[in-house]
């Protein structure tokens, strides 16, 4: 949504930029790198205008602060006399007495707050292009190796260079911000009449990614010098493979640090403080309630911060890669000659069919094609019904536990089934592509190769291959049938491989080289994913062991120490003799363990698979272990 900006401010800053362009050169470069689509003058006008608007709430905040000081009588007596003593060695200075009225102090504090709000808002808006450029640079770097592999496969398939660039520009759901850079190249060539090399040079100079700049500069040199583009792309692909190995080494070291920090601060530290506070309770100090307040605040907040840092460190796929396109929306319409457009939509039947498709989705669609969001209603419904029927009939803590487990376990089963099914399909994909390449090299067309391959057994992937064959026999285009597979199997690997294959099918009847490249690419991605998962599973095991130590220490502390000292009244000088509250301590230990287990489960999921939803199975296991431990193991 465009922000409102007074035109006179835009004209004012446009004049200033023209008079002194060197002063605003840095902002112009940041705007170009961010591809934000706004002029320097307009950005400065927005920063100035909304900074001025922020002055008003800032001033009001300062005024409220002065009122608060007056109401609290914070050592201020009006009329106020300000005494300043400046002691310096061997120098005697008289005291300086200045009398300030309350109105002047209120105006001064309010003005200071207003100016801070103005300056801070203006700085945030003016620095936004720099922040956006840095974010884009990271996304471009993450997508560049995949794009080079895609370019290599298309070039081997005989696709022209301009078509390759246009394909990368059109598939933002696959290549994220990198598509914006290639779209700029296409725009400069097709709309502004640039030569291809000129457009590439321009993007290389204005991109925020140094890796993309280096790649484009070298690419132009090879292209202008009539060099072998295929060999260059192959060499760059191998270069990025070596870089990725180095990056994985740094990634594993970072994850190790995060795991150690999490274990120390959010598993060991709560247990340590509980042990110390147990001693405090023995001598009658009432610190346990304060600890509970701090605990229930710091563990969730700190755990979420660690999870966010881990997710920011682990390389992720573009957001839209698993939501490529939308299906055709079925409209309930009938012809109406009285209307100008000739038809009208039955809104009631439209919404009724939409609700019907939503409810019947688990029955009509394969489970692996459904997202967790699409099926969340079906997964939560049994737990809601159970809670409604059990409320007032079962103890509340037992009912809450059963309800939570009833909600988590079906969700865990669905997530794990979907993940394992898609992983099996991905593992079978390279062999499928190799068989297609072999048959295509033997002289069969793409349609004939798919019909032949459909006769072989491919496990889970065989279902989708048979669907492709059936749709092609019914007269549908091969590219359309392949794109439907991409929609059903929401996998980044499938998305990139099928994009490559469909583009090759549209360009040339001989797609052997493209299929072999796609097969090698999918194998490379699967191997990298398996190595990352194997390395990260170590940290998951460490979290499980740490949580087991937490429960064991709790058992020793509660079962031995507290049970011994519970009957002893301690008399400390100045402290009233008390007896320890066993039930309060047990409840505090259990609440702490549940909280630690809940967030440790999600942390383990993020560390092992890079996804928050992957932690559901760990959360379910930790909660069951904790509840069973405190319900049946402890006395």
C-alpha positions in Angstrom: 0.0 0.0 0.0 1.6 3.3 -1.0 2.2 5.8 1.8 0.7 9.3 1.6 3.2 12.0 1.2 2.6 15.7 0.6 3.6 16.7 -2.9 5.4 19.9 -1.7 7.8 17.8 0.3 8.5 15.6 -2.7 9.2 18.7 -4.9 11.4 20.1 -2.2 13.6 17.0 -1.9 13.6 16.5 -5.7 15.1 20.0 -6.0 17.7 19.2 -3.3 18.7 16.0 -4.9 19.2 17.7 -8.3 21.3 20.4 -6.7 23.5 18.1 -4.7 23.4 14.5 -6.2 26.6 13.4 -4.5 25.1 13.9 -1.1 22.3 11.4 -1.8 24.3 9.0 -4.0 24.5 6.4 -1.2 20.7 6.4 -0.7 20.1 6.1 -4.5 22.4 3.1 -4.7 20.6 1.5 -1.8 17.3 2.1 -3.4 18.5 0.6 -6.7 19.9 -2.5 -4.9 16.7 -3.0 -2.9 14.5 -2.8 -6.1 12.0 -0.9 -4.0 10.6 1.1 -6.9 10.6 4.5 -5.3 12.7 7.7 -6.0 15.2 9.2 -3.6 13.1 12.4 -3.3 10.0 10.5 -2.4 11.8 8.3 0.2 13.2 11.4 1.9 9.8 13.1 1.8 8.2 10.1 3.4 10.9 10.0 6.1 10.5 13.7 6.8 6.7 13.7 6.9 6.2 10.6 9.1 9.1 11.8 11.3 7.2 15.0 11.9 4.0 13.0 12.6 5.9 10.9 15.1 6.9 14.1 16.9 3.3 14.4 18.2 3.0 11.1 20.0 6.6 11.5 21.2 5.7 14.8 22.8 2.6 13.3 24.4 4.7 10.5 25.8 7.1 13.0 27.3 4.2 15.0 28.8 2.8 11.8 30.4 6.2 11.0 31.9 6.3 14.4 33.6 2.8 13.9 34.9 3.9 10.5 36.3 6.9 12.1 38.0 4.6 14.7 39.6 2.1 12.1 40.7 4.8 10.0 42.2 6.5 13.0 43.9 9.9 11.9 42.7 12.0 14.4 44.6 10.6 17.3 42.7 9.2 20.3 44.5 7.8 23.1 42.4 8.9 25.8 42.0 12.0 23.7 41.6 15.5 24.8 42.5 18.2 23.1 40.6 21.6 23.0 42.5 24.7 22.1 40.5 27.9 21.4 42.4 31.0 20.8 40.3 33.8 19.5 42.6 37.2 19.9 41.1 40.6 19.3 42.8 42.1 22.5 44.4 39.4 24.6 42.8 36.5 26.1 44.9 33.5 27.0 42.8 30.3 28.5 44.2 27.1 26.6 44.0 24.9 27.5 41.0 21.2 28.0 41.8 18.7 28.0 39.0 15.0 28.2 39.6 12.8 26.5 36.9 9.1 26.5 36.8 7.2 23.2 36.3 5.8 24.4 32.9 9.4 24.9 31.5 10.4 21.5 32.8 7.4 19.8 31.2 8.0 21.6 27.9 11.6 20.6 27.9 11.0 16.9 28.6 8.1 16.8 26.2 10.2 18.4 23.4 13.1 16.0 24.1 10.8 13.0 23.7 9.2 14.4 20.6 12.6 15.1 19.0 13.8 11.6 19.8 10.6 10.1 18.2 11.1 12.4 15.1 14.8 11.5 14.7 14.2 7.8 15.3 11.3 7.5 12.8 13.1 9.4 10.1 16.2 7.3 10.6 14.2 4.0 10.4 12.5 5.0 7.1 15.6 6.4 5.5 17.6 3.3 6.4 14.9 0.9 5.2 16.4 0.5 1.7 19.8 -0.5 3.2 18.1 -3.1 5.3 16.1 -4.4 2.4 19.2 -4.6 0.2 21.0 -6.7 2.8 18.0 -9.1 3.2 17.8 -9.5 -0.6 21.5 -10.2 -0.8 21.1 -13.2 1.5 18.2 -14.6 -0.4 19.9 -14.1 -3.7 23.0 -15.9 -2.5 20.9 -18.8 -1.2 19.1 -19.3 -4.5 22.1 -18.7 -6.8 23.5 -22.3 -6.8 20.1 -23.7 -7.7 19.7 -21.2 -10.5 23.1 -22.1 -12.0 22.2 -25.8 -11.9 18.9 -24.9 -13.6 20.7 -22.8 -16.2 23.2 -25.6 -16.9 20.4 -28.1 -17.4 18.4 -25.8 -19.7 21.6 -24.9 -21.7 22.3 -28.6 -22.1 18.7 -29.1 -23.4 19.3 -26.5 -26.1 17.2 -23.7 -24.7 18.3 -20.2 -25.8 19.9 -17.9 -23.3 17.1 -15.3 -23.5 14.5 -18.0 -22.7 16.6 -19.2 -19.7 16.7 -15.7 -18.3 13.0 -15.2 -18.8 12.2 -18.5 -17.1 14.3 -17.6 -14.1 12.5 -14.2 -14.0 9.1 -15.7 -14.1 9.6 -18.3 -11.4 9.9 -16.2 -8.3 8.2 -18.9 -6.2 11.3 -21.0 -6.9 14.2 -18.5 -7.0 12.9 -15.8 -4.7 14.7 -12.5 -5.0 17.1 -13.8 -7.6 14.1 -13.8 -10.0 13.8 -10.0 -9.5 17.4 -9.6 -10.7 16.8 -11.6 -13.9 13.4 -9.9 -14.4 15.4 -6.6 -14.4 17.6 -8.0 -17.2 14.5 -9.1 -19.2 12.8 -5.7 -18.6 15.9 -3.7 -19.8 16.1 -5.9 -23.0 12.5 -6.1 -23.9 11.1 -2.7 -22.8 14.1 -0.3 -22.9 16.0 -1.8 -25.9 19.2 -2.7 -24.1 21.6 -5.2 -25.5 21.7 -8.4 -23.4 25.3 -7.7 -22.4 24.4 -4.1 -21.4 21.5 -5.3 -19.3 23.6 -7.9 -17.6 26.3 -5.3 -16.9 23.7 -3.0 -15.3 22.3 -5.6 -13.0 25.8 -6.7 -12.0 26.6 -3.2 -11.0 23.4 -2.6 -9.0 22.7 -6.0 -7.4 23.2 -6.2 -3.6 24.8 -9.7 -3.9 28.6 -9.8 -4.5 28.3 -13.5 -5.5 25.8 -12.7 -8.2 27.9 -9.7 -9.4 30.9 -11.9 -9.8 28.9 -14.6 -11.6 27.3 -12.1 -14.0 30.6 -10.3 -14.7 32.3 -13.6 -15.6 29.3 -14.7 -17.6 29.4 -11.6 -19.7 33.1 -12.0 -20.4 32.6 -15.6 -21.5 29.5 -14.7 -23.6 31.2 -11.7 -25.3 34.3 -13.6 -26.0 32.4 -16.4 -27.6 33.5 -18.9 -24.9 31.9 -22.1 -23.9 29.0 -21.1 -21.8 28.2 -24.8 -20.8 31.7 -25.3 -19.5 31.5 -22.0 -17.5 28.2 -23.0 -15.9 29.5 -26.4 -15.1 32.6 -24.9 -13.5 30.5 -22.4 -11.4 28.2 -25.2 -10.3 31.2 -27.2 -9.0 32.6 -24.1 -7.4 29.4 -23.5 -5.5 29.4 -27.2 -4.4 32.8 -26.6 -2.8 31.5 -23.4 -1.2 28.5 -25.2 0.1 30.7 -27.7 1.8 32.6 -24.9 3.6 29.3 -23.3 4.5 28.0 -26.5 6.1 31.1 -26.7 8.3 30.4 -23.2 9.6 26.7 -24.0 10.0 27.4 -27.1 12.1 29.8 -25.1 14.3 27.1 -22.4 14.8 24.4 -25.0 15.6 26.8 -26.5 18.2 27.1 -23.2 19.9 23.3 -22.6 19.8 22.8 -26.1 21.3 25.2 -25.5 24.1 23.7 -22.1 24.9 20.2 -23.5 25.0 21.2 -26.4 27.2 23.0 -24.1 29.6 20.4 -21.4 29.9 17.1 -23.2 29.5 17.7 -26.7 30.8 20.6 -26.6 33.3 20.0 -23.1 34.6 16.3 -23.7 35.7 17.4 -27.0 37.4 20.2 -25.2 39.2 17.9 -22.4 40.4 15.3 -24.9 41.6 18.0 -26.7 43.6 19.1 -23.4 45.2 15.6 -22.3 45.9 14.8 -25.6 47.6 17.5 -24.7 50.1 15.9 -21.3 50.5 12.6 -22.9 51.2 14.2 -25.0 53.9 15.4 -21.8 55.8 12.1 -20.1 55.3 12.9 -17.7 52.4 9.8 -17.0 50.2 11.7 -16.8 46.9 9.8 -19.6 45.1 6.9 -17.5 43.9 9.2 -14.9 42.5 11.2 -17.6 40.8 8.0 -19.0 39.2 7.1 -15.6 37.7 10.6 -15.2 36.3 10.7 -18.8 35.0 7.4 -18.6 33.2 8.6 -15.5 31.5 12.2 -16.2 30.6 12.0 -19.8 29.4 9.4 -19.1 26.7 11.0 -15.8 25.6 14.6 -17.1 25.6 13.6 -20.4 23.9 11.8 -18.5 21.2 14.8 -16.3 20.7 17.1 -19.3 20.3 14.6 -21.0 17.9 14.5 -17.8 15.8 18.3 -17.6 15.7 18.6 -21.3 14.6 15.9 -20.8 11.9 17.8 -17.7 10.7 21.0 -19.7 10.5 19.7 -22.8 8.7 19.3 -22.2 4.9 15.7 -22.3 4.0 13.8 -22.6 0.7 11.9 -19.6 -0.7 8.5 -19.2 0.9 6.5 -19.6 -2.2 8.2 -22.7 -3.5 5.7 -25.1 -1.9 2.7 -23.1 -3.0 3.3 -22.9 -6.7 0.1 -21.5 -8.3 -3.5 -22.2 -7.3 -6.1 -24.5 -8.6 -9.0 -23.3 -10.7 -11.8 -22.0 -8.5 -15.1 -23.7 -9.3 -17.8 -21.0 -9.6 -21.5 -21.8 -9.3 -22.8 -19.6 -12.1 -25.8 -19.5 -14.4 -26.6 -17.5 -17.5 -28.6 -14.3 -16.9 -29.5 -12.3 -20.0 -30.7 -9.4 -17.9 -27.2 -8.7 -16.6 -24.6 -6.9 -18.6 -21.9 -9.6 -18.1 -24.4 -12.3 -19.0 -24.1 -14.5 -15.9 -24.4 -14.3 -12.2 -22.7 -16.3 -9.4 -24.7 -18.2 -6.8 -22.8 -17.0 -3.7 -24.6 -19.4 -1.4 -23.8 -22.5 -3.5 -20.2 -21.2 -4.0 -19.5 -20.9 -0.3 -21.4 -24.2 0.4 -19.1 -26.0 -2.1 -16.1 -24.4 -0.7 -16.9 -25.5 2.9 -17.8 -29.0 1.5 -14.4 -29.3 -0.2 -12.6 -28.1 2.9 -14.4 -30.7 5.1 -13.9 -33.6 2.6 -10.3 -32.7 1.8 -8.7 -35.6 3.8 -10.9 -38.0 1.9 -10.8 -36.6 -1.7 -7.1 -35.6 -1.8 -4.0 -37.6 -1.1 -2.7 -36.8 2.4 0.8 -35.9 1.2 -0.7 -33.1 -1.0 -2.4 -31.4 2.0 -0.7 -28.8 4.1 -0.9 -28.8 7.9 -3.0 -25.6 7.7 -5.5 -27.2 5.4 -6.1 -30.1 7.8 -5.6 -28.4 11.2 -9.4 -28.2 11.7 -9.8 -32.0 11.3 -6.9 -32.6 13.7 -8.1 -30.3 16.4 -11.7 -31.3 16.4 -11.4 -34.5 18.4 -9.5 -32.8 21.2 -12.1 -30.0 21.4 -14.9 -32.5 21.6 -13.0 -34.5 24.3 -12.5 -31.4 26.4 -16.1 -30.3 26.1 -17.4 -33.7 27.2 -14.8 -34.2 29.9 -15.0 -30.8 31.6 -16.3 -31.1 35.1 -16.2 -34.9 35.0 -12.4 -35.4 35.1 -9.8 -33.7 37.1 -8.7 -30.5 35.3 -5.0 -31.3 35.1 -5.7 -34.8 33.7 -8.2 -33.4 31.3 -5.8 -30.7 30.0 -3.1 -33.2 29.6 -5.3 -35.7 27.7 -6.7 -32.8 25.5 -3.2 -31.6 24.7 -1.9 -35.1 23.8 -5.1 -35.8 21.7 -4.3 -32.6 19.7 -0.6 -33.2 19.3 -0.4 -36.9 18.5 -2.7 -36.9 15.4 -0.9 -33.8 14.1 2.4 -35.5 14.7 1.2 -38.6 12.8 0.0 -36.5 9.9 3.2 -34.5 9.7 5.4 -37.5 9.9 3.4 -39.5 7.3 3.5 -36.6 4.9 7.2 -36.0 5.4 8.1 -39.6 5.0 5.9 -40.0 1.9 7.4 -37.0 0.2 11.0 -38.1 1.1 10.3 -41.5 -0.5 9.1 -39.8 -3.7 12.2 -37.6 -3.7 14.5 -40.6 -3.3 12.8 -42.3 -6.3 12.9 -39.2 -8.5 16.6 -39.5 -9.8 15.9 -43.1 -11.0 12.7 -42.0 -12.8 14.6 -39.1 -14.5 17.4 -41.5 -15.6 15.0 -43.9 -17.2 13.3 -41.1 -19.0 16.7 -39.9 -20.3 17.6 -43.4 -21.5 14.3 -43.9 -23.4 14.5 -40.4 -24.9 18.0 -41.1 -26.1 16.8 -44.3 -27.7 14.4 -42.2 -29.9 11.1 -42.3 -28.0 9.1 -39.1 -27.6 8.4 -37.7 -24.1 4.9 -39.1 -24.1 6.1 -42.5 -25.1 8.8 -42.5 -22.5 6.3 -41.6 -19.8 4.0 -44.4 -20.9 6.9 -46.9 -20.8 8.2 -45.8 -17.5 4.7 -46.0 -15.9 4.9 -49.8 -16.4 7.8 -50.0 -14.0 7.4 -50.2 -10.2 8.4 -47.0 -8.5 6.9 -47.3 -5.1 5.1 -44.2 -3.9 6.2 -42.2 -6.9 4.5 -44.7 -9.1 1.1 -43.4 -8.2 2.0 -40.0 -9.6 3.6 -41.4 -12.7 0.4 -43.4 -13.4 -1.6 -40.2 -13.0 0.6 -38.5 -15.5 0.1 -41.3 -18.0 -3.6 -41.3 -17.5 -3.9 -37.6 -18.0 -1.7 -37.6 -21.1 -3.9 -40.5 -22.6 -6.9 -38.3 -22.0 -5.4 -35.6 -24.1 -3.8 -33.3 -21.6 -0.4 -31.8 -22.4 2.6 -33.4 -20.8 3.8 -30.1 -19.3 0.4 -29.5 -17.7 0.4 -33.0 -16.2 3.9 -32.5 -14.8 2.9 -29.2 -13.3 -0.1 -30.9 -11.5 2.4 -33.3 -9.9 4.4 -30.3 -8.7 1.2 -28.9 -7.1 0.4 -32.2 -5.4 3.9 -33.1 -4.2 4.8 -29.9 -2.4 8.6 -30.4 -2.5 11.3 -27.9 -3.3 13.2 -30.6 -5.2 10.2 -31.5 -7.3 9.5 -27.9 -8.0 12.9 -27.2 -9.4 13.3 -30.5 -11.3 9.8 -30.3 -12.9 10.3 -26.7 -13.9 13.5 -27.7 -15.7 11.9 -30.7 -17.4 8.7 -28.8 -18.5 10.8 -26.0 -20.0 13.0 -28.5 -21.8 9.9 -30.3 -23.2 8.5 -27.0 -24.5 11.7 -26.1 -26.2 13.1 -29.3 -27.8 12.0 -32.9 -28.4 15.4 -34.3 -27.3 15.6 -33.6 -23.6 18.2 -36.3 -22.6 20.8 -33.8 -21.3 18.2 -31.8 -19.4 16.9 -35.0 -17.7 20.4 -36.2 -16.8 21.2 -32.8 -15.3 17.9 -32.8 -13.3 18.7 -36.3 -12.1 22.2 -35.3 -10.9 20.8 -32.1 -9.3 18.1 -34.1 -7.4 20.7 -36.6 -6.1 23.0 -33.8 -5.0 20.2 -32.1 -3.1 19.1 -35.3 -1.4 22.7 -36.1 -0.4 23.2 -32.6 1.1 19.9 -32.9 3.0 20.8 -36.3 4.4 24.2 -35.1 5.6 22.7 -32.1 7.3 20.0 -34.2 9.0 22.6 -36.7 10.2 24.7 -34.0 11.7 21.8 -32.2 13.3 20.4 -35.4 14.9 23.4 -35.3 17.3 22.0 -32.1 18.9 18.6 -33.7 19.2 20.1 -36.6 21.1 21.9 -34.1 23.3 18.7 -32.4 24.1 17.0 -35.7 25.0 19.9 -36.7 27.3 19.9 -33.3 29.0 16.1 -33.6 29.6 16.6 -37.1 31.0 19.3 -35.7 33.4 16.8 -32.9 34.3 14.2 -35.5 35.3 16.7 -37.7 37.1 18.0 -34.8 39.2 14.5 -33.8 40.0 13.8 -37.3 41.2 16.9 -37.3 43.5 16.1 -33.9 44.8 12.4 -34.4 45.5 12.5 -38.1 46.6 15.6 -37.9 48.9 16.5 -34.4 50.0 13.1 -32.9 50.4 11.5 -35.9 51.9 14.3 -36.0 54.6 14.1 -32.4 55.5 10.4 -32.0 55.3 9.9 -33.1 58.9 12.7 -30.9 60.2 12.0 -27.4 61.4 15.0 -25.3 61.0 15.8 -22.4 63.3 18.0 -19.7 61.9 18.7 -16.5 63.9 16.3 -13.9 62.6 14.2 -16.4 60.6 11.0 -18.1 61.8 11.2 -21.8 61.9 9.2 -23.3 59.0 8.5 -26.6 57.3 9.0 -27.0 53.6 5.9 -27.1 51.4 6.4 -30.4 49.5 3.4 -30.0 47.2 4.4 -26.5 46.2 7.9 -27.6 45.3 6.6 -30.7 43.4 4.2 -28.5 41.4 6.9 -26.0 40.6 9.2 -28.8 39.5 6.5 -30.3 37.3 5.5 -27.0 35.7 9.2 -26.2 35.1 9.7 -29.6 33.5 6.6 -29.3 31.3 7.7 -25.8 30.1 11.3 -27.0 29.4 10.0 -30.1 27.6 7.5 -28.1 25.5 10.1 -25.7 24.2 12.9 -28.3 24.0 10.7 -30.3 21.7 10.3 -27.5 19.2 14.0 -26.6 19.5 14.9 -30.3 18.8 12.7 -30.2 15.7 14.3 -27.0 14.4 17.8 -28.3 14.9 17.1 -31.7 13.4 15.0 -30.8 10.4 15.0 -27.0 10.2 11.3 -26.8 10.7 9.2 -25.8 13.7 6.4 -28.2 12.9 9.0 -31.1 13.0 9.2 -30.6 16.7 5.6 -31.9 17.4 6.7 -35.5 17.9 9.4 -34.4 20.3 6.9 -32.2 22.2 4.5 -35.0 22.5 7.2 -37.4 23.8 8.5 -34.9 26.3 5.1 -34.0 27.7 4.1 -37.7 28.1 7.5 -38.5 29.8 7.1 -35.5 32.2 3.5 -36.2 33.1 4.1 -39.9 33.6 7.2 -39.1 35.7 5.5 -36.8 38.1 2.2 -38.8 38.2 3.6 -42.3 38.7 7.3 -42.2 39.5 7.5 -39.5 42.2 5.8 -40.3 45.4 
